[in-house]
Structure formats: structure tokens, C-alpha cells
Amino acid sequence: MLAFFILGFLVVLGALTVLAAAVGSAAWWVLLGLIGVLLVVGIVDVFQTRHSILRNYPVIGHLRFLLEKIRPELQQYFIERNVDGRPFDRDTRTIVYERAKGIAGEKAFGTELDVNAVGYEYLVHSAAPADEPAQPHYVRVGGPDCTKPYDMAMLNVSAMSFGSLSANAIRALNAGAALGGFAHDTGEGGLSKYHLERGGDLIWELGSGYFGARLPDGGFDAAQFADKASHHAVKCVSLKLSQGAKPGIGGVLPGPKVTPEIAEARAVPVGETVTSPSRHTAFSTPRELVRFIARMRELAGGKPTGFKLCVGTRVDVLAVVKAMVDEGTTPDFIVVDGSEGGTGAAPLEYEDHMGTPLTEGLILVHNALVGAGLRDRVRIGASGKVATGTDIVKRLIQGADYTNSARAMMMATGCIQSQRCHTNQCPVGVATQDPKRARALVVEDKLHRVHRYQRATVMEATRMTASLGASCPGELHPRMLRRRITPTDTRSYAELYEWLRPGQLLAEPPMGWVDDWERADPDRF
């Protein structure tokens, strides 16, 4: 009934407008044309069968779809408070933007956080702060089997592929890394020409699709890998077991998206659909994984070699650690990715409910290596929602040696968290392959923003480390970070989590680890 009332109203309004136009000015004819258009839209709405709302509420029902379309923008710019936005709140985004622009990133009038809320975390400063070092700290990556170690910065560009990001975004990130002396992870989409243009240090990442070192049947091409890994810009090579946004599944790149440039970077045929399996074909057990890492290091001429994973079960991690002990060789680094998700689009169920969050995953991997007496041979990187100096310091306290950031680095290049990365409609040219949109990102401007952001954030982490009384990251300790567990009680990370002693798993595993340690099999995941 309401639908026909609306159509009837438009008809009556149109008739009155015709009368007015007959005796009045030409402007009435313009109004009549507009009413005619609305009447046609209303008739189409009533008789279409796709949208129930439009059948019952012709014309005015379109307002609902319009408001729904701009809802994210309304929420982000007019409704959300400074501290409650997701995935990154306004305060975090602002500090990234300000540091990228060379602004101090300071705030007046005190914190807006509820410091009495359960889950609130804080760092405990020392009454005798240490002196700040003149230069930022770097960590040497490279175990006893590595012949070409690399000095890794405290904050680096995390894995983002060409294809996910535009060519201009890759150029800006890499040029910023070159200017600032930090590393740039290529992501699993291959070693593209855009990664190599600006001279930044690269971590070449391979996923289960082996893009860039791929045989026609999808297997690992050792010769192609060795050739590309020998490039002087490639400082480390990394094998991706899983990623935080979608652990446990692979991906499909539809044929129409496999452009000549994408095909060149990934070593795949132009225009053909390409699949990334959910698991690797080059190995199938923890022992084979450890051997494959050793083989990759040999093919790469002794460059640091490691793997990235979003932690699943503790048994799986311990099985890999047992394989390291048995084989007498280790990766040079392990990057722990948190299930908090990242730049990669994924099914909602996976983003929200699959995988281990970074804090627990990081502490688990650190403890497993310590307990097996291997921690001094393997560096640990932390990847997942690292954006501020506080994030860096927390991850170092929790067991990391260095950190990687993807989304904050995107923000430094201009990302506004529109969350349209998977639609090819990024409004600022960061996550798109549309050349018209990508041209909005001016490389010569954004490379300096990337550099300034990384430098300022590391500087703040260095200052915070000194405030804790530590002269270097190696002096940080879990008791320096506290979490509120009730409105009236807090605990340090030294109390909240169990921290193993060197070699404890090999000698006498603690009660809480005995069952998983016994179940861990180096010959079976």
C-alpha cells in the first residue's frame, strides 16, 4: 500500500507541477523533469524483484542504500571516539600521520584511556633511567650456519606483495627503507621490478605458491630461486608457513587479475588463474621443513633464512623445535605473525576466530626456543599491529628481537583505513592496481613520510627503553610490563606467563609443558 501511495503522490505532484509550469516560469519544467525521473525510478522499484525494501518503499528506499554505503566514513570521521576505533583507533592513526609528516606526535591534557579497565597495560619506568644511545639499535640476524649475517632494524616493512599494493606504494616503501636503513619484506607475490628499483634492503618471502621461484606444476624451482636470491638487494629469504589474517588457507588469483606485470613478478602465465595451496609441497614434516630451510640458505649463498607463521598448536611449534635439535641446524630467524590480521583480505571467520594472537604466539615461540637451548641461534621478529614506540617495546619484552609493520607503513604512505584493500578501489592509491587511482600516490613525497615515520617511531621506542632503565633491548624484562587483571589488581608479564630456563625442555620439562613436549613428533605435524 505504501508503495502505491508514494507513486500516487508523485503522480499528483507531477500534475500540479504541469499546471504551475503552464502559467509560471520555465523553472517549473525543470522540476517536472525531476519528478518524472523519480516517477520512473519508483515504477521500476515497485516491479523489480531483487530488493524487497525498494518494492515496498520505492524511491525513498534508495536513501537506505546510500547511508549504508557511506556508513564507514560516517563512523570513522563523525562518530567514533579517539580511542575506540578498529582495527586502529584515531589516536594511533594520527600519531602515524604526524610522525610521517615530521610533526612531534604529542598530545595534551592527559590520556583518554581508562587506566582502571581490565586489560589495560602499562610500562614501569625506572627511578634511574639509562642514557639514550646516540644511534638506534640493530640486531644481528644470522646463526652459526649463516655466512652473510644482516643487521636488522627495530622496525621494518612487513610482508606486502606487489599486486596487493600498487607499484607506487612498493616504490615508496622501498625508497623509504633505503633512506632509513631498514628492511622491506616483499610479501609472497614475488620479487618484482618495483621492489628492486630504489635500492632498499629486501627480505624475499616465498609462500606455498613459490611465486618467483615456481615450476610450471607449481613446485619449488631451486635454480630460479638461487638466481634471484643472489641479487645484492636481497639480504634475507623467508618462507611463509601461514599469515595472521588467514592462517590455514591458501588463495586464488583469478586469471583476469594476472596482468603481464603480475605474471612477470610471480613467474606464472599471463591471464591464467593461479592457486596458492593451503600447505607447502616442498616438505610435509617438521624435519623436512628444517632441512628445506637449510637448503634455501645454501641456495641463497649463506644469507639469513627463516620462516614466518601464525602460531597454531603448541605441539606443532615444539615438533619443529625438536627437529631443529635432532638435525643440528636452525633457521636464522622466525617471524611470528599475530591472528589480529593484516593487509590481506580474508573470510571474516578466519580474521576473527582462527589462529593465535601475537602476544601468546610470540611468548610461546620464545619459550620453546629457550627451553630447547636454541634461543641464541634464532632471532625472532614480531609482526602484527605494530604502530607506535610502545608496541615495539612491548613486543621486545614479550620475546621479540625486532618488529615488522604493514598497516602502519601503509598509513605512512597515505592509507586512510578505508578497508577497501580487496576491492581495487583504494581511494588513495595504496592497495590498488587501478593506474588512475595509483597515480594519487606521489612516490617522491611518500618515501620521505615512510622514512620519517620509521625513524621517529624507533626513536620513541629507544627513549622508552631508556626510561625503563635499560641501555639496550637485551636488558628489557617481562617484569617491566604490567596488565590490569581486576579493577584493583595488576600483574607483571613475569607473573602472568611461565618463562622457561635455557635447556629446560631437554632436561626436565615443567608440568604444564610435559604432555605437549611428549606429543611433539619431529616427523609428523
ZILINQUI-V592543 format. One record per residue. N is the residue number from 1. RES is the residue in three letters. PHI is phi as a letter, one per 20 degrees, with the letter a starting at -180 (NA if undefined). OMEGA is omega in whole degrees, 0 to 359 (none if undefined). D_FIRST is the distance of its C-alpha to the first C-alpha in whole Angstrom. Layout:
N & RES & PHI & OMEGA & D_FIRST
N & RES & PHI & OMEGA & D_FIRST
This chain:
1 & MET & NA & 182 & 0
2 & LEU & f & 181 & 4
3 & ALA & f & 181 & 5
4 & PHE & f & 174 & 5
5 & PHE & f & 180 & 6
6 & ILE & f & 179 & 9
7 & LEU & f & 178 & 10
8 & GLY & f & 178 & 10
9 & PHE & f & 179 & 12
10 & LEU & f & 179 & 14
11 & VAL & f & 179 & 15
12 & VAL & f & 180 & 16
13 & LEU & f & 178 & 18
14 & GLY & f & 180 & 20
15 & ALA & f & 178 & 21
16 & LEU & f & 179 & 23
17 & THR & f & 177 & 24
18 & VAL & f & 178 & 26
19 & LEU & f & 180 & 27
20 & ALA & f & 181 & 29
21 & ALA & f & 182 & 30
22 & ALA & f & 183 & 32
23 & VAL & d & 185 & 34
24 & GLY & d & 185 & 34
25 & SER & e & 181 & 35
26 & ALA & f & 180 & 34
27 & ALA & f & 179 & 32
28 & TRP & f & 179 & 29
29 & TRP & f & 176 & 29
30 & VAL & f & 178 & 29
31 & LEU & f & 179 & 26
32 & LEU & f & 178 & 25
33 & GLY & f & 179 & 25
34 & LEU & f & 179 & 24
35 & ILE & f & 178 & 20
36 & GLY & f & 178 & 21
37 & VAL & f & 180 & 21
38 & LEU & f & 179 & 18
39 & LEU & f & 178 & 16
40 & VAL & f & 178 & 18
41 & VAL & g & 180 & 17
42 & GLY & f & 180 & 13
43 & ILE & f & 178 & 14
44 & VAL & f & 180 & 16
45 & ASP & f & 184 & 14
46 & VAL & f & 186 & 11
47 & PHE & e & 175 & 14
48 & GLN & f & 186 & 16
49 & THR & d & 185 & 17
50 & ARG & e & 186 & 19
51 & HIS & d & 180 & 17
52 & SER & f & 181 & 14
53 & ILE & g & 183 & 13
54 & LEU & f & 177 & 13
55 & ARG & f & 180 & 10
56 & ASN & e & 182 & 8
57 & TYR & c & 181 & 10
58 & PRO & g & 179 & 11
59 & VAL & m & 185 & 14
60 & ILE & f & 177 & 15
61 & GLY & f & 179 & 15
62 & HIS & f & 178 & 18
63 & LEU & f & 179 & 19
64 & ARG & f & 180 & 19
65 & PHE & f & 178 & 22
66 & LEU & f & 180 & 24
67 & LEU & f & 178 & 25
68 & GLU & f & 181 & 25
69 & LYS & f & 183 & 28
70 & ILE & e & 180 & 30
71 & ARG & g & 180 & 30
72 & PRO & g & 180 & 33
73 & GLU & f & 178 & 34
74 & LEU & f & 180 & 33
75 & GLN & f & 186 & 34
76 & GLN & f & 189 & 38
77 & TYR & e & 187 & 38
78 & PHE & c & 188 & 36
79 & ILE & d & 186 & 36
80 & GLU & f & 176 & 39
81 & ARG & e & 183 & 42
82 & ASN & f & 190 & 45
83 & VAL & d & 184 & 46
84 & ASP & c & 177 & 43
85 & GLY & f & 179 & 42
86 & ARG & c & 357 & 42
87 & PRO & f & 177 & 44
88 & PHE & d & 181 & 46
89 & ASP & f & 185 & 45
90 & ARG & f & 180 & 46
91 & ASP & f & 180 & 49
92 & THR & f & 179 & 50
93 & ARG & f & 181 & 49
94 & THR & f & 182 & 50
95 & ILE & f & 176 & 54
96 & VAL & f & 181 & 53
97 & TYR & f & 183 & 52
98 & GLU & f & 179 & 55
99 & ARG & f & 177 & 58
100 & ALA & f & 180 & 57
101 & LYS & e & 180 & 57
102 & GLY & n & 177 & 61
103 & ILE & e & 189 & 59
104 & ALA & g & 182 & 61
105 & GLY & m & 180 & 58
106 & GLU & d & 183 & 58
107 & LYS & b & 183 & 56
108 & ALA & d & 167 & 57
109 & PHE & m & 172 & 57
110 & GLY & n & 184 & 57
111 & THR & f & 173 & 54
112 & GLU & e & 179 & 51
113 & LEU & f & 175 & 51
114 & ASP & e & 186 & 51
115 & VAL & f & 178 & 55
116 & ASN & d & 181 & 55
117 & ALA & f & 176 & 52
118 & VAL & f & 182 & 53
119 & GLY & o & 179 & 53
120 & TYR & f & 180 & 54
121 & GLU & d & 178 & 57
122 & TYR & b & 179 & 60
123 & LEU & e & 182 & 64
124 & VAL & d & 183 & 67
125 & HIS & f & 180 & 69
126 & SER & e & 174 & 73
127 & ALA & f & 179 & 75
128 & ALA & c & 180 & 77
129 & PRO & g & 177 & 75
130 & ALA & f & 175 & 76
131 & ASP & f & 177 & 77
132 & GLU & f & 178 & 75
133 & PRO & f & 181 & 76
134 & ALA & f & 182 & 76
135 & GLN & c & 177 & 75
136 & PRO & f & 183 & 71
137 & HIS & e & 171 & 72
138 & TYR & c & 179 & 72
139 & VAL & d & 180 & 72
140 & ARG & f & 179 & 74
141 & VAL & d & 181 & 72
142 & GLY & q & 180 & 75
143 & GLY & e & 183 & 76
144 & PRO & f & 180 & 80
145 & ASP & e & 182 & 79
146 & CYS & e & 181 & 77
147 & THR & d & 180 & 80
148 & LYS & c & 183 & 78
149 & PRO & f & 182 & 76
150 & TYR & c & 178 & 73
151 & ASP & e & 187 & 73
152 & MET & e & 177 & 69
153 & ALA & f & 179 & 68
154 & MET & f & 179 & 66
155 & LEU & c & 184 & 62
156 & ASN & c & 178 & 62
157 & VAL & e & 181 & 59
158 & SER & f & 188 & 57
159 & ALA & f & 174 & 56
160 & MET & b & 187 & 54
161 & SER & e & 164 & 54
162 & PHE & f & 189 & 54
163 & GLY & p & 169 & 51
164 & SER & f & 176 & 49
165 & LEU & d & 178 & 50
166 & SER & f & 177 & 51
167 & ALA & f & 180 & 54
168 & ASN & f & 178 & 54
169 & ALA & f & 178 & 53
170 & ILE & f & 179 & 56
171 & ARG & g & 183 & 59
172 & ALA & f & 180 & 58
173 & LEU & f & 183 & 58
174 & ASN & f & 178 & 61
175 & ALA & f & 176 & 63
176 & GLY & f & 178 & 62
177 & ALA & f & 179 & 64
178 & ALA & f & 181 & 67
179 & LEU & f & 185 & 67
180 & GLY & e & 179 & 67
181 & GLY & m & 175 & 69
182 & PHE & c & 190 & 66
183 & ALA & e & 182 & 65
184 & HIS & c & 178 & 62
185 & ASP & e & 186 & 60
186 & THR & f & 192 & 59
187 & GLY & m & 187 & 56
188 & GLU & e & 184 & 56
189 & GLY & e & 176 & 55
190 & GLY & o & 179 & 59
191 & LEU & e & 187 & 62
192 & SER & e & 178 & 60
193 & LYS & f & 180 & 62
194 & TYR & f & 174 & 60
195 & HIS & f & 187 & 61
196 & LEU & d & 186 & 65
197 & GLU & f & 194 & 65
198 & ARG & d & 171 & 65
199 & GLY & n & 178 & 68
200 & GLY & f & 177 & 66
201 & ASP & f & 185 & 67
202 & LEU & d & 164 & 65
203 & ILE & d & 182 & 64
204 & TRP & e & 183 & 64
205 & GLU & d & 174 & 61
206 & LEU & d & 174 & 61
207 & GLY & d & 182 & 58
208 & SER & f & 176 & 58
209 & GLY & e & 179 & 57
210 & TYR & l & 183 & 60
211 & PHE & f & 183 & 59
212 & GLY & n & 177 & 62
213 & ALA & b & 193 & 64
214 & ARG & c & 173 & 63
215 & LEU & f & 179 & 64
216 & PRO & g & 180 & 62
217 & ASP & e & 178 & 61
218 & GLY & n & 180 & 60
219 & GLY & e & 182 & 63
220 & PHE & f & 179 & 65
221 & ASP & d & 185 & 67
222 & ALA & f & 182 & 70
223 & ALA & f & 179 & 72
224 & GLN & f & 179 & 69
225 & PHE & f & 181 & 68
226 & ALA & f & 180 & 72
227 & ASP & f & 183 & 72
228 & LYS & f & 180 & 69
229 & ALA & f & 180 & 70
230 & SER & f & 180 & 73
231 & HIS & g & 186 & 72
232 & HIS & f & 180 & 73
233 & ALA & f & 180 & 70
234 & VAL & e & 182 & 69
235 & LYS & e & 179 & 70
236 & CYS & b & 173 & 69
237 & VAL & c & 187 & 67
238 & SER & c & 178 & 64
239 & LEU & d & 180 & 62
240 & LYS & e & 174 & 59
241 & LEU & e & 180 & 58
242 & SER & a & 179 & 55
243 & GLN & c & 187 & 53
244 & GLY & f & 184 & 51
245 & ALA & f & 185 & 47
246 & LYS & b & 179 & 47
247 & PRO & f & 175 & 51
248 & GLY & n & 176 & 51
249 & ILE & c & 177 & 49
250 & GLY & e & 181 & 50
251 & GLY & a & 179 & 48
252 & VAL & c & 175 & 47
253 & LEU & d & 183 & 48
254 & PRO & g & 181 & 46
255 & GLY & g & 181 & 48
256 & PRO & g & 179 & 46
257 & LYS & e & 181 & 47
258 & VAL & e & 180 & 51
259 & THR & f & 177 & 52
260 & PRO & g & 180 & 55
261 & GLU & f & 178 & 56
262 & ILE & f & 180 & 54
263 & ALA & f & 179 & 56
264 & GLU & f & 182 & 59
265 & ALA & f & 186 & 59
266 & ARG & e & 180 & 58
267 & ALA & l & 179 & 60
268 & VAL & c & 180 & 58
269 & PRO & f & 177 & 57
270 & VAL & f & 173 & 55
271 & GLY & m & 180 & 51
272 & GLU & d & 178 & 52
273 & THR & f & 183 & 50
274 & VAL & d & 182 & 52
275 & THR & d & 169 & 51
276 & SER & d & 181 & 53
277 & PRO & f & 178 & 54
278 & SER & f & 178 & 53
279 & ARG & b & 182 & 57
280 & HIS & f & 176 & 60
281 & THR & d & 182 & 62
282 & ALA & e & 179 & 65
283 & PHE & b & 181 & 66
284 & SER & c & 179 & 64
285 & THR & c & 176 & 66
286 & PRO & g & 180 & 67
287 & ARG & f & 179 & 71
288 & GLU & f & 176 & 70
289 & LEU & f & 181 & 67
290 & VAL & f & 178 & 70
291 & ARG & f & 180 & 73
292 & PHE & f & 176 & 70
293 & ILE & f & 179 & 70
294 & ALA & f & 179 & 74
295 & ARG & f & 178 & 73
296 & MET & f & 179 & 71
297 & ARG & f & 178 & 73
298 & GLU & f & 179 & 76
299 & LEU & f & 181 & 74
300 & ALA & e & 176 & 73
301 & GLY & m & 177 & 77
302 & GLY & n & 178 & 77
303 & LYS & f & 180 & 74
304 & PRO & g & 184 & 72
305 & THR & c & 180 & 70
306 & GLY & b & 179 & 67
307 & PHE & b & 178 & 64
308 & LYS & d & 177 & 60
309 & LEU & b & 163 & 58
310 & CYS & e & 188 & 55
311 & VAL & f & 173 & 57
312 & GLY & d & 180 & 56
313 & THR & e & 176 & 58
314 & ARG & f & 179 & 62
315 & VAL & f & 179 & 63
316 & ASP & f & 180 & 62
317 & VAL & f & 181 & 64
318 & LEU & f & 177 & 67
319 & ALA & f & 178 & 67
320 & VAL & f & 179 & 68
321 & VAL & f & 177 & 70
322 & LYS & f & 178 & 72
323 & ALA & f & 177 & 72
324 & MET & f & 180 & 73
325 & VAL & f & 181 & 76
326 & ASP & f & 185 & 77
327 & GLU & e & 180 & 77
328 & GLY & m & 178 & 79
329 & THR & b & 183 & 76
330 & THR & c & 167 & 73
331 & PRO & f & 177 & 71
332 & ASP & e & 178 & 71
333 & PHE & b & 171 & 68
334 & ILE & c & 176 & 65
335 & VAL & e & 179 & 62
336 & VAL & e & 180 & 59
337 & ASP & d & 180 & 56
338 & GLY & e & 179 & 53
339 & SER & f & 177 & 50
340 & GLU & f & 176 & 48
341 & GLY & n & 182 & 47
342 & GLY & b & 185 & 48
343 & THR & f & 182 & 47
344 & GLY & f & 176 & 47
345 & ALA & f & 184 & 43
346 & ALA & b & 174 & 43
347 & PRO & g & 183 & 40
348 & LEU & g & 181 & 39
349 & GLU & f & 179 & 40
350 & TYR & f & 180 & 44
351 & GLU & f & 186 & 43
352 & ASP & e & 192 & 43
353 & HIS & c & 183 & 45
354 & MET & d & 175 & 47
355 & GLY & n & 183 & 51
356 & THR & e & 175 & 53
357 & PRO & g & 189 & 53
358 & LEU & f & 183 & 55
359 & THR & g & 181 & 57
360 & GLU & f & 180 & 58
361 & GLY & f & 181 & 58
362 & LEU & f & 180 & 61
363 & ILE & f & 179 & 63
364 & LEU & f & 182 & 63
365 & VAL & f & 178 & 64
366 & HIS & g & 181 & 67
367 & ASN & f & 180 & 68
368 & ALA & f & 179 & 68
369 & LEU & f & 177 & 71
370 & VAL & f & 182 & 73
371 & GLY & f & 179 & 73
372 & ALA & e & 179 & 74
373 & GLY & m & 184 & 77
374 & LEU & d & 190 & 75
375 & ARG & f & 182 & 73
376 & ASP & f & 180 & 76
377 & ARG & e & 188 & 75
378 & VAL & c & 173 & 72
379 & ARG & e & 181 & 70
380 & ILE & d & 173 & 66
381 & GLY & d & 179 & 63
382 & ALA & d & 182 & 60
383 & SER & c & 178 & 57
384 & GLY & q & 177 & 53
385 & LYS & l & 173 & 52
386 & VAL & e & 184 & 55
387 & ALA & c & 185 & 55
388 & THR & c & 176 & 57
389 & GLY & f & 177 & 61
390 & THR & f & 180 & 60
391 & ASP & g & 180 & 58
392 & ILE & f & 183 & 61
393 & VAL & f & 179 & 63
394 & LYS & g & 183 & 61
395 & ARG & f & 176 & 61
396 & LEU & f & 177 & 65
397 & ILE & f & 183 & 66
398 & GLN & f & 174 & 64
399 & GLY & p & 182 & 66
400 & ALA & e & 172 & 65
401 & ASP & d & 179 & 68
402 & TYR & b & 183 & 65
403 & THR & c & 174 & 61
404 & ASN & c & 179 & 59
405 & SER & c & 177 & 56
406 & ALA & d & 187 & 53
407 & ARG & f & 178 & 50
408 & ALA & f & 177 & 52
409 & MET & f & 175 & 54
410 & MET & f & 179 & 51
411 & MET & f & 178 & 50
412 & ALA & f & 177 & 53
413 & THR & e & 176 & 53
414 & GLY & o & 179 & 49
415 & CYS & g & 181 & 47
416 & ILE & d & 180 & 44
417 & GLN & l & 177 & 43
418 & SER & f & 178 & 39
419 & GLN & l & 176 & 39
420 & ARG & d & 186 & 39
421 & CYS & g & 186 & 42
422 & HIS & e & 185 & 41
423 & THR & e & 186 & 39
424 & ASN & m & 182 & 41
425 & GLN & d & 177 & 39
426 & CYS & g & 186 & 42
427 & PRO & f & 183 & 41
428 & VAL & d & 173 & 45
429 & GLY & n & 181 & 47
430 & VAL & e & 185 & 48
431 & ALA & d & 181 & 46
432 & THR & b & 172 & 45
433 & GLN & d & 176 & 47
434 & ASP & f & 184 & 45
435 & PRO & f & 179 & 48
436 & LYS & f & 178 & 46
437 & ARG & f & 183 & 45
438 & ALA & f & 181 & 48
439 & ARG & f & 178 & 50
440 & ALA & f & 182 & 49
441 & LEU & e & 181 & 51
442 & VAL & e & 188 & 55
443 & VAL & g & 185 & 57
444 & GLU & f & 175 & 60
445 & ASP & e & 188 & 58
446 & LYS & f & 180 & 56
447 & LEU & f & 178 & 60
448 & HIS & f & 177 & 61
449 & ARG & f & 177 & 58
450 & VAL & f & 180 & 58
451 & HIS & f & 182 & 62
452 & ARG & f & 180 & 62
453 & TYR & f & 182 & 59
454 & GLN & f & 182 & 61
455 & ARG & f & 182 & 64
456 & ALA & f & 181 & 63
457 & THR & f & 177 & 61
458 & VAL & f & 178 & 64
459 & MET & f & 180 & 66
460 & GLU & f & 177 & 64
461 & ALA & f & 178 & 65
462 & THR & f & 179 & 68
463 & ARG & f & 179 & 69
464 & MET & f & 177 & 67
465 & THR & g & 178 & 69
466 & ALA & f & 179 & 72
467 & SER & f & 177 & 70
468 & LEU & f & 180 & 70
469 & GLY & n & 181 & 74
470 & ALA & d & 179 & 74
471 & SER & e & 177 & 76
472 & CYS & b & 182 & 74
473 & PRO & g & 181 & 71
474 & GLY & f & 180 & 74
475 & GLU & e & 177 & 74
476 & LEU & f & 186 & 71
477 & HIS & b & 181 & 70
478 & PRO & g & 180 & 67
479 & ARG & f & 181 & 69
480 & MET & e & 181 & 68
481 & LEU & d & 183 & 64
482 & ARG & c & 179 & 62
483 & ARG & c & 176 & 59
484 & ARG & f & 182 & 58
485 & ILE & d & 171 & 57
486 & THR & b & 179 & 56
487 & PRO & g & 184 & 56
488 & THR & c & 186 & 59
489 & ASP & b & 175 & 61
490 & THR & c & 177 & 61
491 & ARG & c & 174 & 63
492 & SER & e & 177 & 65
493 & TYR & f & 175 & 64
494 & ALA & f & 179 & 68
495 & GLU & e & 185 & 67
496 & LEU & f & 186 & 63
497 & TYR & c & 176 & 64
498 & GLU & e & 182 & 67
499 & TRP & d & 184 & 69
500 & LEU & f & 175 & 72
501 & ARG & e & 179 & 75
502 & PRO & g & 178 & 77
503 & GLY & m & 186 & 78
504 & GLN & f & 180 & 76
505 & LEU & f & 181 & 74
506 & LEU & f & 183 & 78
507 & ALA & e & 182 & 80
508 & GLU & b & 182 & 78
509 & PRO & g & 177 & 74
510 & PRO & f & 187 & 73
511 & MET & g & 183 & 71
512 & GLY & f & 182 & 67
513 & TRP & d & 189 & 68
514 & VAL & g & 185 & 71
515 & ASP & f & 181 & 68
516 & ASP & f & 179 & 66
517 & TRP & f & 179 & 69
518 & GLU & f & 180 & 71
519 & ARG & f & 183 & 68
520 & ALA & f & 183 & 68
521 & ASP & c & 181 & 69
522 & PRO & f & 181 & 70
523 & ASP & d & 179 & 70
524 & ARG & a & 173 & 66
525 & PHE & e & none & 63
